Amino acid sequence: MSNKGTSRLGFFGKINHYDANGKKVGESRPSIWGGFDEYDASGDKIGETRHGFPGSMEHYDGEGYKIGETRRGLFGELNHYDEKGNKVGHSTRGLFGEWKDYGE
Protein backbone atom coordinates (compact mmCIF):
# COMPACT_ATOMS: atom_id res chain seq x y z
CA MET A 1 0.00 0.00 0.00
CA SER A 2 1.60 3.26 -1.08
CA ASN A 3 0.71 6.85 -0.23
CA LYS A 4 -0.69 8.53 -3.34
CA GLY A 5 -1.42 11.94 -1.84
CA THR A 6 -3.83 14.03 0.15
CA SER A 7 -7.12 15.82 -0.52
CA ARG A 8 -8.06 18.89 1.53
CA LEU A 9 -11.21 20.95 1.67
CA GLY A 10 -10.76 24.48 0.32
CA PHE A 11 -13.07 27.49 0.13
CA PHE A 12 -16.66 27.29 -1.19
CA GLY A 13 -16.74 23.47 -1.11
CA LYS A 14 -13.72 23.05 -3.40
CA ILE A 15 -11.41 20.08 -2.74
CA ASN A 16 -7.69 20.48 -3.49
CA HIS A 17 -5.69 17.37 -4.45
CA TYR A 18 -1.95 16.97 -3.75
CA ASP A 19 0.51 14.23 -4.67
CA ALA A 20 2.66 12.40 -2.08
CA ASN A 21 5.26 15.22 -2.28
CA GLY A 22 2.70 17.97 -1.52
CA LYS A 23 2.48 19.33 -5.09
CA LYS A 24 -1.03 20.36 -6.13
CA VAL A 25 -2.20 18.06 -8.93
CA GLY A 26 -5.83 19.14 -9.30
CA GLU A 27 -9.07 20.19 -7.71
CA SER A 28 -12.73 19.27 -7.52
CA ARG A 29 -15.26 22.09 -7.68
CA PRO A 30 -18.96 21.63 -6.80
CA SER A 31 -21.15 21.52 -9.90
CA ILE A 32 -24.66 22.89 -10.20
CA TRP A 33 -25.93 19.28 -10.46
CA GLY A 34 -24.68 18.26 -7.01
CA GLY A 35 -21.50 16.43 -7.98
CA PHE A 36 -18.08 17.85 -8.80
CA ASP A 37 -16.31 19.13 -11.89
CA GLU A 38 -12.72 17.82 -11.93
CA TYR A 39 -9.74 19.99 -12.99
CA ASP A 40 -6.02 19.32 -13.41
CA ALA A 41 -3.28 21.48 -11.89
CA SER A 42 -3.44 23.86 -14.89
CA GLY A 43 -7.15 24.50 -14.36
CA ASP A 44 -8.31 22.48 -17.40
CA LYS A 45 -11.51 20.48 -16.89
CA ILE A 46 -10.72 16.77 -17.12
CA GLY A 47 -13.95 15.12 -15.99
CA GLU A 48 -16.75 15.01 -13.45
CA THR A 49 -17.94 13.11 -10.42
CA ARG A 50 -21.66 12.37 -10.06
CA HIS A 51 -23.80 10.81 -7.35
CA GLY A 52 -24.40 7.14 -8.06
CA PHE A 53 -26.14 4.40 -6.12
CA PRO A 54 -26.86 5.77 -2.62
CA GLY A 55 -23.56 6.46 -0.92
CA SER A 56 -21.40 6.15 -4.02
CA MET A 57 -19.81 8.62 -6.43
CA GLU A 58 -19.22 7.76 -10.10
CA HIS A 59 -16.23 9.25 -11.93
CA TYR A 60 -16.24 10.20 -15.63
CA ASP A 61 -13.47 11.41 -17.93
CA GLY A 62 -13.69 14.48 -20.17
CA GLU A 63 -15.41 12.45 -22.89
CA GLY A 64 -18.17 11.25 -20.54
CA TYR A 65 -16.92 7.67 -20.15
CA LYS A 66 -17.19 6.12 -16.68
CA ILE A 67 -13.67 5.56 -15.35
CA GLY A 68 -14.39 4.51 -11.78
CA GLU A 69 -16.43 4.70 -8.63
CA THR A 70 -15.92 5.52 -4.95
CA ARG A 71 -17.90 3.82 -2.17
CA ARG A 72 -17.80 4.27 1.61
CA GLY A 73 -16.47 1.25 3.50
CA LEU A 74 -17.57 -0.31 6.78
CA PHE A 75 -15.25 1.86 8.90
CA GLY A 76 -15.84 5.21 7.14
CA GLU A 77 -12.97 4.86 4.67
CA LEU A 78 -13.53 5.56 0.97
CA ASN A 79 -12.81 2.64 -1.38
CA HIS A 80 -11.90 3.43 -5.00
CA TYR A 81 -12.63 1.14 -7.95
CA ASP A 82 -11.74 1.30 -11.65
CA GLU A 83 -14.29 1.07 -14.47
CA LYS A 84 -14.23 -2.76 -14.27
CA GLY A 85 -14.95 -2.85 -10.53
CA ASN A 86 -11.39 -3.67 -9.42
CA LYS A 87 -10.34 -2.00 -6.18
CA VAL A 88 -7.47 0.39 -6.95
CA GLY A 89 -7.11 2.31 -3.69
CA HIS A 90 -8.71 3.79 -0.61
CA SER A 91 -8.73 7.00 1.42
CA THR A 92 -8.81 7.47 5.17
CA ARG A 93 -9.61 10.59 7.19
CA GLY A 94 -6.56 12.36 8.66
CA LEU A 95 -6.22 14.20 11.96
CA PHE A 96 -7.06 17.60 10.46
CA GLY A 97 -10.03 16.57 8.30
CA GLU A 98 -8.00 15.86 5.17
CA TRP A 99 -8.24 12.57 3.28
CA LYS A 100 -5.08 10.45 2.86
CA ASP A 101 -5.12 8.58 -0.46
CA TYR A 102 -3.50 5.16 -0.89
CA GLY A 103 -3.04 2.75 -3.79
CA GLU A 104 -3.54 -0.97 -3.36
N, C-alpha and C positions, 0 to 999 in steps of 0.2 A: 504494500500500500504506500503510495508516494503522495506527498503534498503537492497539489496542483495550483493552489492559490487561496485567495480570500475574497469574499464579497462583503461589502459594507454598505449600509443604508446611507444615502446622501440626502440632499434637500428635495422637498416636494415629491417624495416617494421614489426617487431615482435610486438605483442600486449600482455602485461602482465595483468593477471586477479587476482584481490584481493577480499577477502571476506569483509564483513561489518566491521571487526576488523582490516583490513589492512594486513592480512596474505596472501601471494601469494598462489593461488590455482591452477594456470595453466598458459598456454600461447598459443598463436596462432602464427604459423610461416608461412610466405608466401610459397605456394607450387609452383612447376614448372608449374602447370596447371592454375594458376591464382586465386585459392582460398586460403585456409589456412589448414595446418595440425594442429590438436589440441592435446595438451599435458597436462598431469596432473602436479602437483607440483613436482613429482619425476622425470619428464622428459620422462615418458612412453607415447607413442602415444595412444590416446583414441578415435580418430575420425578425421573427416575432415569437412570443410565447402566449398561448391561449389556455383558458381554463378547459380542462378535459373532464373525464369521469370525476365525480365528486372527490375532491382532495388531490387531484393530479393536475399537472400543467403539461401541455403538449408543446413541443418546440418545432418550429418551421424555419427553413432557410429562406433566402431572399427570393427564391422562385416559387415558394409556397409548398414545397415538399416537406413532409414530416420527417424530422431527423432524430427525434428522441422524445423522451417523456421523463418527468420527475414525479415521484410519489413519496409521500411521508411514510416512514417506517414505524415499527412498533414502539420505539423509544424516542420519537420526535425527530430522528435524523431524516434527511432527504436522500432518497435513493435515485440514481440517474441511470437511465436505460437508453440504448441506441434504438434506431428505427426498427430493428428486428426483435427487440425485447430483451437483449443481452444487457446485464448490469455492467456499467462501465465506470461507476464511481459513486461516491456518496459525500454528503456534507453534514457537518455537525456544528452546533451552535458554540461559539467561543465565549470567553468570559465577558467581553464587552459588547455582546449582541451581534458580532459579525459571524459569518458562516465560513468555516474552514472546509475547503474542497479537496477531496482525495480521489485518486484513481485506484482502480482495483488491480 
